[in-house]
Amino acid sequence: MKGRKVIINKDNLSFPEKSLILVDEKDNIIGYEAKKRCHQGEGLLHRAFSIFILNDKKQLLIQKRSNKKTLWPLYWSNTVCSHPFQGEKIEVSAKRRLKEELGLETRVKYVFKFQYKARFGEIGVEHEICYVFMGIGDGNIRPNIKEVAEWEYIDLETLNNNIAMQSNKYTPWFKLEWERIQKEGYIKIIRS
């Protein structure tokens, strides 16, 4: 893939011991637990978010997850995905994480949420109610080397072809979210 950039930020910001927000099936807060514990065994249902940033050329900013990630290392995924911490509003968390992972500051708009569960072999599981945000941005990308292995802006047709031909190179939540974003026309909505 072309468009890869040199990674300069070296701080590790995954925070494995931070408390995540545990929720029930209706997204009501039921408690808090360390991030590491939330992803073990069958996983504890918790809040998460995904961000999709498009540029003015109608390309999506995607990243390849660092090889330091416990779950889905070196898989391509959406612009940013993470979790709000205990006491943190999800919109604030999304903007914080966009800046921490990619050095990017831009407005994001909530578009939908959904629940999913995906297992990464015997290593761990994602069990989340995930809030999906979209935005427009062309800023100076400064990725964190411990979070992001590679990144690029990719045109949507090429991305769809890549996912169709090499689905196993992409994170499960990214594929689910991207399918819904296209099906429900969120790209047109966010660009208007």
MDTraj code that builds the backbone (N, CA, C; nanometers):
import mdtraj as md
import numpy as np

residues = "MET LYS GLY ARG LYS VAL ILE ILE ASN LYS ASP ASN LEU SER PHE PRO GLU LYS SER LEU ILE LEU VAL ASP GLU LYS ASP ASN ILE ILE GLY TYR GLU ALA LYS LYS ARG CYS HIS GLN GLY GLU GLY LEU LEU HIS ARG ALA PHE SER ILE PHE ILE LEU ASN ASP LYS LYS GLN LEU LEU ILE GLN LYS ARG SER ASN LYS LYS THR LEU TRP PRO LEU TYR TRP SER ASN THR VAL CYS SER HIS PRO PHE GLN GLY GLU LYS ILE GLU VAL SER ALA LYS ARG ARG LEU LYS GLU GLU LEU GLY LEU GLU THR ARG VAL LYS TYR VAL PHE LYS PHE GLN TYR LYS ALA ARG PHE GLY GLU ILE GLY VAL GLU HIS GLU ILE CYS TYR VAL PHE MET GLY ILE GLY ASP GLY ASN ILE ARG PRO ASN ILE LYS GLU VAL ALA GLU TRP GLU TYR ILE ASP LEU GLU THR LEU ASN ASN ASN ILE ALA MET GLN SER ASN LYS TYR THR PRO TRP PHE LYS LEU GLU TRP GLU ARG ILE GLN LYS GLU GLY TYR ILE LYS ILE ILE ARG SER".split()
xyz = np.array([
    [0.0842, -0.1180, 0.0000],
    [0.0000, 0.0000, 0.0000],
    [0.0883, 0.1238, 0.0000],
    [0.0514, 0.2248, -0.0757],
    [0.1311, 0.3456, -0.0781],
    [0.0763, 0.4470, 0.0212],
    [0.1548, 0.5489, 0.0503],
    [0.1107, 0.6522, 0.1414],
    [0.1588, 0.6305, 0.2844],
    [0.2398, 0.5302, 0.3093],
    [0.2896, 0.5038, 0.4442],
    [0.3831, 0.6157, 0.4864],
    [0.3799, 0.6484, 0.6134],
    [0.4607, 0.7584, 0.6640],
    [0.5500, 0.7117, 0.7782],
    [0.6539, 0.7871, 0.8057],
    [0.7426, 0.7594, 0.9173],
    [0.6686, 0.7906, 1.0473],
    [0.6836, 0.7040, 1.1448],
    [0.6173, 0.7208, 1.2733],
    [0.7142, 0.7879, 1.3699],
    [0.6692, 0.8947, 1.4390],
    [0.7621, 0.9705, 1.5225],
    [0.7294, 0.9696, 1.6720],
    [0.6032, 0.9631, 1.7120],
    [0.5662, 0.9658, 1.8526],
    [0.5959, 0.8299, 1.9154],
    [0.6622, 0.8268, 2.0316],
    [0.7045, 0.6995, 2.0907],
    [0.6371, 0.6654, 2.2228],
    [0.5441, 0.7447, 2.2722],
    [0.4785, 0.7168, 2.4004],
    [0.3771, 0.6040, 2.3864],
    [0.3754, 0.5136, 2.4855],
    [0.2770, 0.4053, 2.4882],
    [0.1544, 0.4552, 2.5622],
    [0.0416, 0.4550, 2.4963],
    [-0.0790, 0.5119, 2.5533],
    [-0.1946, 0.4139, 2.5604],
    [-0.1699, 0.2840, 2.5582],
    [-0.2786, 0.1859, 2.5609],
    [-0.3401, 0.1682, 2.6989],
    [-0.2683, 0.1984, 2.8044],
    [-0.3203, 0.1976, 2.9411],
    [-0.3899, 0.0669, 2.9802],
    [-0.3187, -0.0478, 2.9858],
    [-0.3839, -0.1759, 3.0144],
    [-0.4478, -0.1848, 3.1523],
    [-0.4060, -0.1017, 3.2482],
    [-0.4635, -0.1092, 3.3833],
    [-0.5728, -0.0055, 3.4080],
    [-0.6000, 0.0822, 3.3128],
    [-0.7081, 0.1803, 3.3288],
    [-0.8417, 0.1094, 3.3356],
    [-0.9359, 0.1679, 3.4090],
    [-1.0691, 0.1080, 3.4218],
    [-1.1578, 0.1473, 3.3047],
    [-1.2163, 0.0450, 3.2399],
    [-1.3128, 0.0666, 3.1325],
    [-1.4530, 0.0630, 3.1905],
    [-1.5495, 0.1067, 3.1114],
    [-1.6890, 0.1171, 3.1548],
    [-1.7631, -0.0100, 3.1161],
    [-1.8031, -0.0878, 3.2144],
    [-1.8830, -0.2083, 3.1909],
    [-2.0285, -0.1687, 3.1739],
    [-2.0970, -0.2341, 3.0780],
    [-2.2362, -0.2020, 3.0496],
    [-2.3178, -0.3298, 3.0343],
    [-2.4512, -0.3138, 3.0445],
    [-2.5397, -0.4260, 3.0152],
    [-2.5794, -0.4199, 2.8678],
    [-2.6670, -0.5084, 2.8260],
    [-2.7077, -0.5165, 2.6854],
    [-2.7762, -0.3884, 2.6351],
    [-2.8283, -0.3074, 2.7281],
    [-2.8943, -0.1811, 2.6906],
    [-2.8019, -0.0615, 2.7071],
    [-2.6728, -0.0870, 2.7278],
    [-2.5703, 0.0156, 2.7402],
    [-2.5818, 0.0962, 2.8703],
    [-2.6420, 0.0390, 2.9731],
    [-2.6443, 0.1015, 3.1052],
    [-2.5156, 0.0661, 3.1784],
    [-2.4561, 0.1633, 3.2450],
    [-2.3324, 0.1386, 3.3196],
    [-2.3618, 0.0470, 3.4380],
    [-2.2822, -0.0608, 3.4497],
    [-2.3011, -0.1550, 3.5606],
    [-2.1744, -0.1709, 3.6445],
    [-2.0676, -0.1024, 3.6061],
    [-1.9444, -0.1106, 3.6832],
    [-1.8230, -0.0732, 3.6010],
    [-1.7066, -0.1064, 3.6564],
    [-1.5796, -0.0703, 3.5929],
    [-1.4810, -0.1846, 3.6151],
    [-1.3920, -0.2020, 3.5191],
    [-1.2926, -0.3089, 3.5313],
    [-1.1692, -0.2703, 3.4505],
    [-1.0531, -0.3210, 3.4925],
    [-0.9277, -0.2944, 3.4210],
    [-0.9392, -0.3430, 3.2769],
    [-0.8837, -0.2651, 3.1848],
    [-0.8886, -0.2973, 3.0418],
    [-0.8409, -0.4400, 3.0145],
    [-0.7315, -0.4777, 3.0767],
    [-0.6756, -0.6110, 3.0551],
    [-0.7763, -0.7200, 3.0894],
    [-0.8458, -0.7051, 3.2015],
    [-0.9450, -0.8033, 3.2471],
    [-1.0659, -0.8074, 3.1530],
    [-1.1044, -0.6949, 3.0956],
    [-1.2211, -0.6880, 3.0062],
    [-1.2038, -0.7745, 2.8813],
    [-1.0788, -0.8001, 2.8427],
    [-1.0504, -0.8717, 2.7187],
    [-1.0090, -1.0170, 2.7406],
    [-1.0193, -1.0652, 2.8623],
    [-0.9811, -1.2036, 2.8920],
    [-1.1029, -1.2952, 2.8907],
    [-1.0783, -1.4254, 2.8776],
    [-1.1856, -1.5254, 2.8821],
    [-1.2921, -1.4993, 2.7781],
    [-1.4161, -1.4915, 2.8230],
    [-1.5283, -1.4609, 2.7335],
    [-1.5486, -1.3113, 2.7145],
    [-1.4698, -1.2308, 2.7838],
    [-1.4779, -1.0864, 2.7725],
    [-1.5926, -1.0292, 2.8531],
    [-1.5712, -0.9105, 2.9063],
    [-1.6754, -0.8382, 2.9786],
    [-1.7293, -0.7303, 2.8855],
    [-1.8611, -0.7210, 2.8730],
    [-1.9216, -0.6218, 2.7845],
    [-1.8867, -0.4817, 2.8340],
    [-1.8254, -0.4030, 2.7475],
    [-1.7807, -0.2693, 2.7849],
    [-1.7981, -0.1730, 2.6675],
    [-1.7912, -0.0445, 2.6984],
    [-1.8041, 0.0586, 2.5950],
    [-1.6733, 0.0754, 2.5196],
    [-1.6881, 0.1049, 2.3924],
    [-1.5736, 0.1313, 2.3054],
    [-1.6172, 0.2332, 2.2003],
    [-1.5236, 0.2757, 2.1192],
    [-1.5582, 0.3641, 2.0076],
    [-1.4655, 0.3381, 1.8903],
    [-1.5140, 0.3719, 1.7727],
    [-1.4366, 0.3669, 1.6489],
    [-1.4538, 0.4993, 1.5771],
    [-1.3463, 0.5454, 1.5158],
    [-1.3490, 0.6717, 1.4422],
    [-1.3079, 0.6448, 1.2976],
    [-1.3794, 0.7080, 1.2058],
    [-1.3503, 0.7008, 1.0627],
    [-1.3298, 0.8441, 1.0135],
    [-1.2083, 0.8762, 0.9681],
    [-1.1768, 1.0092, 0.9166],
    [-1.1544, 1.0003, 0.7659],
    [-1.2295, 1.0824, 0.6940],
    [-1.2161, 1.0936, 0.5482],
    [-1.1468, 1.2255, 0.5160],
    [-1.0724, 1.2296, 0.4060],
    [-1.0138, 1.3561, 0.3626],
    [-1.0968, 1.4160, 0.2485],
    [-1.0532, 1.5291, 0.1974],
    [-1.1274, 1.5983, 0.0908],
    [-1.1256, 1.5230, -0.0417],
    [-1.0375, 1.4237, -0.0558],
    [-1.0313, 1.3430, -0.1778],
    [-1.1194, 1.2186, -0.1678],
    [-1.2029, 1.2125, -0.0633],
    [-1.2921, 1.0981, -0.0385],
    [-1.2132, 0.9706, -0.0135],
    [-1.1014, 0.9847, 0.0576],
    [-1.0205, 0.8705, 0.0986],
    [-1.0364, 0.8526, 0.2489],
    [-1.0282, 0.7273, 0.2947],
    [-1.0406, 0.6965, 0.4358],
    [-0.9020, 0.6786, 0.4970],
    [-0.8823, 0.7368, 0.6137],
    [-0.7580, 0.7202, 0.6877],
    [-0.7661, 0.5894, 0.7666],
    [-0.6795, 0.4941, 0.7304],
    [-0.6766, 0.3650, 0.8005],
    [-0.5387, 0.3471, 0.8635],
    [-0.5309, 0.2562, 0.9602],
    [-0.4036, 0.2275, 1.0243],
    [-0.3835, 0.0774, 1.0381],
    [-0.2566, 0.0394, 1.0366],
    [-0.2191, -0.0978, 1.0701],
    [-0.1774, -0.0946, 1.2172],
    [-0.2428, -0.1792, 1.2964],
    [-0.2172, -0.1821, 1.4391],
    [-0.0744, -0.2272, 1.4693],
    [-0.0170, -0.1714, 1.5716],
    [0.1194, -0.2039, 1.6117],
    [0.1355, -0.3526, 1.6439],
    [0.2553, -0.4033, 1.6257],
    [0.2828, -0.5416, 1.6645],
    [0.2856, -0.5577, 1.8166],
    [0.2787, -0.4478, 1.8900],
    [0.2738, -0.4506, 2.0361],
    [0.1320, -0.4726, 2.0886],
    [0.0309, -0.4627, 2.0021],
    [-0.1082, -0.4824, 2.0443],
    [-0.1297, -0.6284, 2.0808],
    [-0.2028, -0.6533, 2.1889],
    [-0.2339, -0.7896, 2.2306],
    [-0.3332, -0.8538, 2.1347],
    [-0.4366, -0.7787, 2.0972],
    [-0.5409, -0.8299, 2.0086],
    [-0.5251, -0.7705, 1.8690],
    [-0.5261, -0.8540, 1.7694],
    [-0.5164, -0.8171, 1.6283],
    [-0.3948, -0.7285, 1.5973],
    [-0.2731, -0.7685, 1.6415],
    [-0.1543, -0.6922, 1.6027],
    [-0.1287, -0.7067, 1.4534],
    [-0.0848, -0.5978, 1.3930],
    [-0.0512, -0.5901, 1.2504],
    [-0.1702, -0.6155, 1.1577],
    [-0.2903, -0.5941, 1.2059],
    [-0.4109, -0.5963, 1.1228],
    [-0.4456, -0.4524, 1.0867],
    [-0.4970, -0.4348, 0.9654],
    [-0.5449, -0.3032, 0.9244],
    [-0.6805, -0.2777, 0.9897],
    [-0.7029, -0.1517, 1.0255],
    [-0.8275, -0.1146, 1.0915],
    [-0.8655, 0.0280, 1.0551],
    [-0.9768, 0.0731, 1.1119],
    [-1.0236, 0.2094, 1.0872],
    [-0.9267, 0.3105, 1.1487],
    [-0.9573, 0.4372, 1.1353],
    [-0.8661, 0.5443, 1.1751],
    [-0.8180, 0.5270, 1.3190],
    [-0.9106, 0.5138, 1.4119],
    [-0.8788, 0.4947, 1.5532],
    [-0.9900, 0.4127, 1.6170],
    [-0.9542, 0.3247, 1.7086],
    [-1.0527, 0.2530, 1.7892],
    [-0.9963, 0.2390, 1.9298],
    [-1.0810, 0.2612, 2.0305],
    [-1.0337, 0.2548, 2.1678],
    [-1.1523, 0.2500, 2.2628],
    [-1.1286, 0.2914, 2.3874],
    [-1.2288, 0.2831, 2.4919],
    [-1.2319, 0.4122, 2.5732],
    [-1.3503, 0.4541, 2.6165],
    [-1.3548, 0.5620, 2.7161],
    [-1.3169, 0.5036, 2.8518],
    [-1.2524, 0.5841, 2.9349],
    [-1.2153, 0.5394, 3.0686],
    [-1.3241, 0.5782, 3.1692],
    [-1.3174, 0.5192, 3.2845],
    [-1.4119, 0.5497, 3.3916],
    [-1.4190, 0.7004, 3.4131],
    [-1.5421, 0.7534, 3.4125],
    [-1.5645, 0.8958, 3.4349],
    [-1.5460, 0.9841, 3.3129],
    [-1.5191, 0.9257, 3.1978],
    [-1.4908, 1.0031, 3.0771],
    [-1.6069, 0.9917, 2.9783],
    [-1.6528, 1.1045, 2.9263],
    [-1.7572, 1.1025, 2.8232],
    [-1.6979, 1.0470, 2.6947],
    [-1.7784, 0.9716, 2.6234],
    [-1.7264, 0.9004, 2.5068],
    [-1.6791, 0.9954, 2.3957],
    [-1.7484, 1.1090, 2.3776],
    [-1.7071, 1.2054, 2.2750],
    [-1.5703, 1.2653, 2.3084],
    [-1.5492, 1.2936, 2.4372],
    [-1.4206, 1.3482, 2.4829],
    [-1.3110, 1.2441, 2.4629],
    [-1.3418, 1.1205, 2.4971],
    [-1.2464, 1.0114, 2.4820],
    [-1.2069, 0.9919, 2.3357],
    [-1.3049, 0.9981, 2.2468],
    [-1.2772, 0.9792, 2.1040],
    [-1.1807, 1.0857, 2.0529],
    [-1.2059, 1.2110, 2.0880],
    [-1.1177, 1.3189, 2.0426],
    [-0.9789, 1.3073, 2.1059],
    [-0.9748, 1.2672, 2.2329],
    [-0.8470, 1.2484, 2.3016],
    [-0.7640, 1.1419, 2.2307],
    [-0.8286, 1.0293, 2.2018],
    [-0.7553, 0.9165, 2.1440],
    [-0.7090, 0.9448, 2.0009],
    [-0.7874, 1.0190, 1.9254],
    [-0.7477, 1.0578, 1.7902],
    [-0.6170, 1.1368, 1.7950],
    [-0.6076, 1.2260, 1.8931],
    [-0.4853, 1.3051, 1.9073],
    [-0.3699, 1.2194, 1.9596],
    [-0.3962, 1.1312, 2.0577],
    [-0.2908, 1.0480, 2.1146],
    [-0.2320, 0.9497, 2.0136],
    [-0.3166, 0.8874, 1.9337],
    [-0.2677, 0.7850, 1.8403],
    [-0.2098, 0.8432, 1.7129],
    [-0.2740, 0.9478, 1.6593],
    [-0.2335, 0.9987, 1.5275],
    [-0.1952, 1.1469, 1.5260],
    [-0.2028, 1.2127, 1.6417],
    [-0.1696, 1.3549, 1.6470],
    [-0.2685, 1.4414, 1.5720],
    [-0.3884, 1.3910, 1.5484],
    [-0.4871, 1.4594, 1.4654],
    [-0.5967, 1.5217, 1.5513],
    [-0.6293, 1.6465, 1.5212],
    [-0.7393, 1.7146, 1.5885],
    [-0.8406, 1.7571, 1.4825],
    [-0.9617, 1.7045, 1.4944],
    [-1.0693, 1.7404, 1.4030],
    [-1.2019, 1.7083, 1.4701],
    [-1.3080, 1.7687, 1.4218],
    [-1.4407, 1.7403, 1.4765],
    [-1.4853, 1.6020, 1.4310],
    [-1.5526, 1.5319, 1.5217],
    [-1.6110, 1.4030, 1.4875],
    [-1.7588, 1.4058, 1.5238],
    [-1.8363, 1.3293, 1.4478],
    [-1.9813, 1.3243, 1.4669],
    [-2.0232, 1.1795, 1.4919],
    [-2.1034, 1.1596, 1.5965],
    [-2.1562, 1.0273, 1.6275],
    [-2.2534, 0.9859, 1.5172],
    [-2.2429, 0.8599, 1.4692],
    [-2.3351, 0.8134, 1.3650],
    [-2.4191, 0.6926, 1.4066],
    [-2.3645, 0.5988, 1.4836],
    [-2.4443, 0.4861, 1.5333],
    [-2.3643, 0.4105, 1.6387],
    [-2.4314, 0.3180, 1.7072],
    [-2.3624, 0.2258, 1.7966],
    [-2.4178, 0.0865, 1.7738],
    [-2.3368, -0.0141, 1.8083],
    [-2.3778, -0.1523, 1.7897],
    [-2.2992, -0.2395, 1.8866],
    [-2.3463, -0.3607, 1.9053],
    [-2.2790, -0.4554, 1.9927],
    [-2.2195, -0.5684, 1.9098],
    [-2.1005, -0.6117, 1.9476],
    [-2.0385, -0.7252, 1.8794],
    [-1.9451, -0.7977, 1.9756],
    [-1.9093, -0.9170, 1.9365],
    [-1.8131, -0.9973, 2.0111],
    [-1.7244, -1.0678, 1.9091],
    [-1.5936, -1.0594, 1.9281],
    [-1.4988, -1.1228, 1.8363],
    [-1.3821, -1.1784, 1.9162],
    [-1.3484, -1.3030, 1.8896],
    [-1.2396, -1.3702, 1.9607],
    [-1.1138, -1.3710, 1.8745],
    [-0.9999, -1.3450, 1.9395],
    [-0.8703, -1.3511, 1.8731],
    [-0.7983, -1.4752, 1.9234],
    [-0.8316, -1.5890, 1.8658],
    [-0.7742, -1.7166, 1.9063],
    [-0.7919, -1.7406, 2.0546],
    [-0.6872, -1.7874, 2.1202],
    [-0.6903, -1.8111, 2.2651],
    [-0.6368, -1.6918, 2.3435],
    [-0.6005, -1.5860, 2.2739],
    [-0.5356, -1.4712, 2.3378],
    [-0.6347, -1.3807, 2.4094],
    [-0.7487, -1.3544, 2.3477],
    [-0.8447, -1.2635, 2.4095],
    [-0.9646, -1.2385, 2.3212],
    [-1.0499, -1.1481, 2.3675],
    [-1.1767, -1.1234, 2.3000],
    [-1.2152, -0.9763, 2.3129],
    [-1.2825, -0.9269, 2.2110],
    [-1.3493, -0.7965, 2.2188],
    [-1.4973, -0.8253, 2.2384],
    [-1.5576, -0.7655, 2.3388],
    [-1.7007, -0.7786, 2.3657],
    [-1.7479, -0.6387, 2.4011],
    [-1.8011, -0.5692, 2.3001],
    [-1.8194, -0.4248, 2.3140],
    [-1.9548, -0.3757, 2.2631],
    [-1.9970, -0.2671, 2.3243],
    [-2.0959, -0.1779, 2.2628],
    [-2.0126, -0.0626, 2.2109],
    [-2.0057, -0.0544, 2.0799],
    [-1.9131, 0.0366, 2.0138],
    [-1.9867, 0.1550, 1.9517],
    [-1.9451, 0.2751, 1.9886],
    [-1.9968, 0.3993, 1.9320],
    [-1.9103, 0.4338, 1.8110],
    [-1.9741, 0.4625, 1.6992],
    [-1.9001, 0.4923, 1.5763],
    [-1.9119, 0.6410, 1.5456],
    [-1.7969, 0.7034, 1.5225],
    [-1.7872, 0.8463, 1.4913],
    [-1.7227, 0.8623, 1.3538],
    [-1.7599, 0.9707, 1.2857],
    [-1.6984, 1.0032, 1.1569],
    [-1.6615, 1.1503, 1.1549],
    [-1.5612, 1.1828, 1.0727],
    [-1.5196, 1.3211, 1.0588],
    [-1.4416, 1.3411, 0.9307],
    [-1.4093, 1.4666, 0.9058],
    [-1.3301, 1.5056, 0.7898],
    [-1.1988, 1.5616, 0.8418],
    [-1.0878, 1.5189, 0.7825],
    [-0.9591, 1.5702, 0.8281],
    [-0.8462, 1.5413, 0.7323],
    [-0.7584, 1.6381, 0.7189],
    [-0.6396, 1.6260, 0.6352],
    [-0.5160, 1.6735, 0.7105],
    [-0.5223, 1.6731, 0.8427],
    [-0.4159, 1.7317, 0.9236],
    [-0.2832, 1.6602, 0.9123],
    [-0.1869, 1.7152, 0.9791],
    [-0.0528, 1.6596, 0.9842],
    [-0.0556, 1.5367, 1.0755],
    [-0.0426, 1.4185, 1.0205],
    [-0.0504, 1.2940, 1.0963],
    [0.0836, 1.2681, 1.1644],
    [0.0795, 1.2482, 1.2967],
    [0.1973, 1.2159, 1.3760],
    [0.1668, 1.0912, 1.4592],
    [0.1770, 0.9729, 1.3996],
    [0.1372, 0.8498, 1.4682],
    [0.2275, 0.8110, 1.5839],
    [0.1692, 0.7405, 1.6783],
    [0.2408, 0.6863, 1.7922],
    [0.2977, 0.5498, 1.7544],
    [0.4282, 0.5341, 1.7648],
    [0.4970, 0.4128, 1.7188],
    [0.4555, 0.2873, 1.7956],
    [0.4105, 0.3021, 1.9197],
    [0.3699, 0.1859, 1.9981],
    [0.2239, 0.1496, 1.9758],
    [0.1526, 0.2316, 1.9025],
    [0.0112, 0.2086, 1.8748],
    [-0.0151, 0.1773, 1.7274],
    [0.0620, 0.2394, 1.6396],
    [0.0365, 0.2349, 1.4957],
    [0.1631, 0.1900, 1.4220],
    [0.1516, 0.0828, 1.3440],
    [0.2653, 0.0354, 1.2651],
    [0.2756, 0.1114, 1.1332],
    [0.1624, 0.1361, 1.0687],
    [0.1570, 0.2074, 0.9399],
    [0.0231, 0.2787, 0.9312],
    [0.0139, 0.3731, 0.8399],
    [-0.1136, 0.4395, 0.8144],
    [-0.1156, 0.4886, 0.6697],
    [-0.2355, 0.5122, 0.6215],
    [-0.2497, 0.5700, 0.4882],
    [-0.3927, 0.6167, 0.4653],
    [-0.4074, 0.7126, 0.3739],
    [-0.5375, 0.7480, 0.3201],
    [-0.5584, 0.6588, 0.1986],
    [-0.6718, 0.5908, 0.1914],
    [-0.6974, 0.4963, 0.0832],
    [-0.8314, 0.5286, 0.0177],
    [-0.8354, 0.5202, -0.1151],
    [-0.9633, 0.5463, -0.1810],
    [-1.0591, 0.4315, -0.1524],
    [-1.1867, 0.4625, -0.1502],
    [-1.2878, 0.3694, -0.1006],
    [-1.3028, 0.2449, -0.1873],
    [-1.2913, 0.2595, -0.3167],
    [-1.3017, 0.1433, -0.4054],
    [-1.1857, 0.0466, -0.3820],
    [-1.0660, 0.1012, -0.3692],
    [-0.9494, 0.0168, -0.3418],
    [-0.9644, -0.0547, -0.2083],
    [-1.0118, 0.0178, -0.1076],
    [-1.0336, -0.0427, 0.0236],
    [-1.1331, -0.1576, 0.0146],
    [-1.2448, -0.1354, -0.0526],
    [-1.3456, -0.2413, -0.0660],
    [-1.2896, -0.3636, -0.1379],
    [-1.2119, -0.3404, -0.2417],
    [-1.1490, -0.4519, -0.3138],
    [-1.0498, -0.5268, -0.2255],
    [-0.9705, -0.4521, -0.1482],
    [-0.8735, -0.5153, -0.0588],
    [-0.9427, -0.6006, 0.0469],
    [-1.0503, -0.5477, 0.1046],
    [-1.1239, -0.6233, 0.2062],
    [-1.1846, -0.7492, 0.1437],
    [-1.2386, -0.7374, 0.0233],
    [-1.2994, -0.8535, -0.0436],
    [-1.1957, -0.9613, -0.0735],
    [-1.0757, -0.9195, -0.1130],
    [-0.9729, -1.0159, -0.1517],
    [-0.8899, -1.0680, -0.0346],
    [-0.8743, -0.9849, 0.0694],
    [-0.7886, -1.0226, 0.1826],
    [-0.8558, -0.9855, 0.3147],
    [-0.9745, -1.0368, 0.3348],
    [-1.0540, -1.0038, 0.4528],
    [-0.9805, -1.0321, 0.5832],
    [-0.8960, -1.1348, 0.5839],
    [-0.8259, -1.1741, 0.7062],
    [-0.7165, -1.0773, 0.7495],
    [-0.6930, -0.9714, 0.6744],
    [-0.5935, -0.8708, 0.7108],
    [-0.6551, -0.7508, 0.7826],
    [-0.7864, -0.7551, 0.8045],
    [-0.8592, -0.6429, 0.8633],
    [-0.9274, -0.6849, 0.9929],
    [-0.9369, -0.5937, 1.0884],
    [-1.0003, -0.6248, 1.2163],
    [-1.1501, -0.6502, 1.1967],
    [-1.2082, -0.7366, 1.2802],
    [-1.3506, -0.7708, 1.2628],
    [-1.4437, -0.6531, 1.2826],
    [-1.4175, -0.5678, 1.3806],
    [-1.5071, -0.4539, 1.4037],
    [-1.5027, -0.3563, 1.2871],
    [-1.3836, -0.3365, 1.2300],
    [-1.3700, -0.2466, 1.1157],
    [-1.4575, -0.2934, 1.0001],
    [-1.4537, -0.4223, 0.9694],
    [-1.5330, -0.4748, 0.8573],
    [-1.6830, -0.4584, 0.8843],
    [-1.7266, -0.4859, 1.0059],
    [-1.8688, -0.4701, 1.0407],
    [-1.9127, -0.3242, 1.0289],
    [-1.8332, -0.2354, 1.0848],
    [-1.8671, -0.0925, 1.0838],
    [-1.8639, -0.0354, 0.9421],
    [-1.7610, -0.0721, 0.8658],
    [-1.7456, -0.0187, 0.7306],
    [-1.8623, -0.0622, 0.6415],
    [-1.9050, -0.1863, 0.6564],
    [-2.0199, -0.2342, 0.5793],
    [-2.1448, -0.1515, 0.6110],
    [-2.1693, -0.1275, 0.7386],
    [-2.2877, -0.0498, 0.7771],
    [-2.2772, 0.0966, 0.7342],
    [-2.1599, 0.1556, 0.7465],
    [-2.1394, 0.2946, 0.7036],
    [-2.1769, 0.3106, 0.5571],
    [-2.1335, 0.2177, 0.4740],
    [-2.1633, 0.2265, 0.3307],
    [-2.3106, 0.1974, 0.3026],
    [-2.3623, 0.0935, 0.3643],
    [-2.5008, 0.0513, 0.3404],
    [-2.6006, 0.1600, 0.3791],
    [-2.5737, 0.2286, 0.4895],
    [-2.6681, 0.3278, 0.5401],
    [-2.6362, 0.4704, 0.4953],
    [-2.5362, 0.4874, 0.4104],
    [-2.5090, 0.6172, 0.3493],
    [-2.4461, 0.7216, 0.4396],
    [-2.3751, 0.6786, 0.5423],
    [-2.3162, 0.7748, 0.6358],
    [-2.2061, 0.8585, 0.5720],
    [-2.1414, 0.8097, 0.4702],
    [-2.0362, 0.8875, 0.4042],
    [-2.0957, 1.0143, 0.3442],
    [-2.2093, 1.0032, 0.2776],
    [-2.2757, 1.1216, 0.2195],
    [-2.3218, 1.2157, 0.3282],
    [-2.3721, 1.1617, 0.4388],
    [-2.4233, 1.2447, 0.5472],
    [-2.3093, 1.3253, 0.6101],
    [-2.1980, 1.2608, 0.6363],
    [-2.0867, 1.3275, 0.7037],
    [-2.0218, 1.4318, 0.6135],
    [-2.0281, 1.4123, 0.4834],
    [-1.9665, 1.5078, 0.3904],
    [-2.0576, 1.6254, 0.3598],
    [-2.1842, 1.6199, 0.4026],
    [-2.2754, 1.7322, 0.3731],
    [-2.2735, 1.8368, 0.4825],
])
top = md.Topology()
chain = top.add_chain()
for i, resn in enumerate(residues, 1):
    res = top.add_residue(resn, chain, resSeq=i)
    for name in ("N", "CA", "C"):
        top.add_atom(name, md.element.get_by_symbol(name[0]), res)
traj = md.Trajectory(xyz[None], top)
